[in-house]
């Protein structure tokens, strides 16, 4: 059995991967994630990138107090 010479330029032929339905679905999923990130950034910019819920506790106690009175 003969061994291949390391200087042999031929090498092993590997066919180029084809574009199939799974590649298309991967592209669709990637685009959906990018669109979701853009929508999240737009929504966060509406709230000036604030992460804390300010004023919620006061509104909840007010709502509970008005139900107890009524």
Secondary structure as the mmCIF struct_conf table of DSSP 4:
data_model
#
loop_
_struct_conf.conf_type_id
_struct_conf.id
_struct_conf.beg_label_comp_id
_struct_conf.beg_label_asym_id
_struct_conf.beg_label_seq_id
_struct_conf.end_label_comp_id
_struct_conf.end_label_asym_id
_struct_conf.end_label_seq_id
HELX_LH_PP_P HELX_LH_PP_P1 UNK A 2 UNK A 5
TURN_TY1_P TURN_TY1_P1 UNK A 6 UNK A 7
BEND BEND1 UNK A 9 UNK A 9
HELX_LH_PP_P HELX_LH_PP_P2 UNK A 15 UNK A 18
HELX_RH_AL_P HELX_RH_AL_P1 UNK A 21 UNK A 46
TURN_TY1_P TURN_TY1_P2 UNK A 47 UNK A 49
BEND BEND2 UNK A 52 UNK A 52
BEND BEND3 UNK A 55 UNK A 55
HELX_RH_AL_P HELX_RH_AL_P2 UNK A 56 UNK A 69
#
